[in-house]
Amino acid sequence: MKTVQDILQEKGHDVWSVAADATVYEALQVMAEKNVGAVLVLEHGRLVGILSERDYARKVVLQGRSSLNTPVGEIMTQQVFYVRPEQTIEECMALMTDRRIRHLPVLEGNRLAGVISIGDVVKAIVSEQRVTIQQYENYILGRGYGE
Ligand SMILES: NC(=O)c1ccc[n+]([C@@H]2O[C@H](COP(=O)([O-])OP(=O)(O)OC[C@H]3O[C@@H](n4cnc5c(N)ncnc54)[C@H](O)[C@@H]3O)[C@@H](O)[C@H]2O)c1
């Protein structure tokens, strides 16, 4: 069964982040530049929150605030769910479904080792299922030839 570590080996260990006192506008610029839907929020290297496009839509746009003078720390989600490298992709999917979240930071001890998104998890599950289907096809065809 594939693990978080397997996904990170394939996609890399990049972590796109901003400081809590950055403006929401600056965080959106990082998201656009890196083509991602969320950034981690760090303070002295410590994970203190996560800011997603959804946070922006609901806590800035809908509340009539301005991204240019709202600090990230004011609207970020402070309770960050994370995973460990040895956890399975099924565990990630369960956590994402239960908590209705789309990004999971990966922590190795206290160190940030990467980020896993729902797209990464779906891609890994589909590729695992493709291998299983191929194995069944080979088995069925192999048996057919023998008979
Ligand atoms: N084919 C692929 O390899 C693949 C993998 C993931 C996502 N996608 C596609 O991208 C689109 C959006 O994906 P999503 O909703 O999963 O989220 P997303 O756009 O936030 O994530 C896209 C990629 O960036 C990475 N990422 C996101 N935030 C990051 C951060 N702060 N630091 C470092 N890396 C970060 C994710 O792990 C993922 O690999 C979807 O259309 C999805 O299908 C494709």
The ligand as a Tripos MOL2 file, in Angstrom:
@<TRIPOS>MOLECULE
LIG
   44    48     1     0     0
SMALL
NO_CHARGES

@<TRIPOS>ATOM
      1 N1         -1.8350   14.8530  -12.3580 N.am      1 LIG1
      2 C1         -1.2040   15.1730  -11.2620 C.2       1 LIG1
      3 O1         -0.0870   14.7910  -11.0210 O.2       1 LIG1
      4 C2         -1.8900   16.0680  -10.2730 C.ar      1 LIG1
      5 C3         -1.5320   16.0250   -8.9140 C.ar      1 LIG1
      6 C4         -2.2050   16.9040   -8.0180 C.ar      1 LIG1
      7 C5         -3.1770   17.7840   -8.5130 C.ar      1 LIG1
      8 N2         -3.4830   17.7940   -9.8460 N.ar      1 LIG1
      9 C6         -4.5200   18.6570  -10.3880 C.3       1 LIG1
     10 O2         -4.3190   19.9910   -9.9240 O.3       1 LIG1
     11 C7         -5.6070   20.5950   -9.6690 C.3       1 LIG1
     12 C8         -5.7440   21.0950   -8.2520 C.3       1 LIG1
     13 O3         -5.2070   20.1500   -7.3410 O.3       1 LIG1
     14 P1         -5.5920   20.0400   -5.8370 P.3       1 LIG1
     15 O4         -7.0160   20.4300   -5.6120 O.co2     1 LIG1
     16 O5         -5.1630   18.7020   -5.3770 O.co2     1 LIG1
     17 O6         -4.7290   21.1400   -5.0530 O.3       1 LIG1
     18 P2         -3.5810   22.1640   -5.4250 P.3       1 LIG1
     19 O7         -3.8390   22.9230   -6.6790 O.co2     1 LIG1
     20 O8         -3.3880   23.0060   -4.2140 O.co2     1 LIG1
     21 O9         -2.2950   21.2320   -5.5840 O.3       1 LIG1
     22 C9         -1.5940   21.0710   -6.7980 C.3       1 LIG1
     23 C10        -0.2200   20.4730   -6.4600 C.3       1 LIG1
     24 O10         0.5370   21.4180   -5.6640 O.3       1 LIG1
     25 C11         0.9220   20.8310   -4.4210 C.3       1 LIG1
     26 N3          0.7670   21.8470   -3.3600 N.ar      1 LIG1
     27 C12        -0.3820   22.4710   -2.9870 C.ar      1 LIG1
     28 N4         -0.1620   23.3650   -2.0100 N.ar      1 LIG1
     29 C13         1.1620   23.2860   -1.7280 C.ar      1 LIG1
     30 C14         2.0180   23.9750   -0.8010 C.ar      1 LIG1
     31 N5          1.5440   24.9140    0.0240 N.pl3     1 LIG1
     32 N6          3.3440   23.6570   -0.7740 N.ar      1 LIG1
     33 C15         3.8220   22.7080   -1.6320 C.ar      1 LIG1
     34 N7          3.0740   22.0410   -2.5200 N.ar      1 LIG1
     35 C16         1.7580   22.3150   -2.5900 C.ar      1 LIG1
     36 C17        -0.0120   19.6700   -4.2000 C.3       1 LIG1
     37 O11         0.5850   18.7080   -3.3630 O.3       1 LIG1
     38 C18        -0.2670   19.1930   -5.6310 C.3       1 LIG1
     39 O12         0.7640   18.3350   -6.0500 O.3       1 LIG1
     40 C19        -6.6460   19.5490   -9.9650 C.3       1 LIG1
     41 O13        -7.1350   19.7750  -11.2470 O.3       1 LIG1
     42 C20        -5.8600   18.2570   -9.8770 C.3       1 LIG1
     43 O14        -6.4440   17.2280  -10.6590 O.3       1 LIG1
     44 C21        -2.8610   16.9390  -10.7170 C.ar      1 LIG1
@<TRIPOS>BOND
     1     1     2 1
     2     2     3 2
     3     2     4 1
     4     4     5 ar
     5     4    44 ar
     6     5     6 ar
     7     6     7 ar
     8     7     8 ar
     9     8     9 1
    10     8    44 ar
    11     9    10 1
    12     9    42 1
    13    10    11 1
    14    11    12 1
    15    11    40 1
    16    12    13 1
    17    13    14 1
    18    14    15 2
    19    14    16 1
    20    14    17 1
    21    17    18 1
    22    18    19 2
    23    18    20 1
    24    18    21 1
    25    21    22 1
    26    22    23 1
    27    23    24 1
    28    23    38 1
    29    24    25 1
    30    25    26 1
    31    25    36 1
    32    26    27 ar
    33    26    35 ar
    34    27    28 ar
    35    28    29 ar
    36    29    30 ar
    37    29    35 ar
    38    30    31 1
    39    30    32 ar
    40    32    33 ar
    41    33    34 ar
    42    34    35 ar
    43    36    37 1
    44    36    38 1
    45    38    39 1
    46    40    41 1
    47    40    42 1
    48    42    43 1
@<TRIPOS>SUBSTRUCTURE
     1 LIG1         1 GROUP 0 **** ****
